[in-house]
Amino acid sequence: MPGVLLVETMAQALIVLYWFNFEVEHLFFLARDESRFHSPVLPGDELRIVARKVRFRRLIGRGEAKVWVGDRLCAEAVITYASSGEKAT
């Protein structure tokens, strides 16, 4: 699995975590910081994505996520994102 898809997977997990805290309408991926890729993800691997908030504010959030396959750490990243501030209806 390409690294860009692993980063996208981690970003989506963090956006869901942010949405459960604020329920905003629009969220935007801003930056990928401190990403590391430790081992490859192969076809048929079952991913476990662990997302943790670092700092959540109303309009901006920062979190870190890790991708595991079994007990093997495959990738990790710190991701920053923002919201439009509009409430979801």
Secondary structure, DSSP 8 states (H G I E B T S, - for coil): --HHHHHHHHHHHHHHHHHHHH-BS-EEEEEEEEEEE-S---TT--EEEEEEEEEE-SSEEEEEEEEEETTEEEEEEEEEEEE---B--
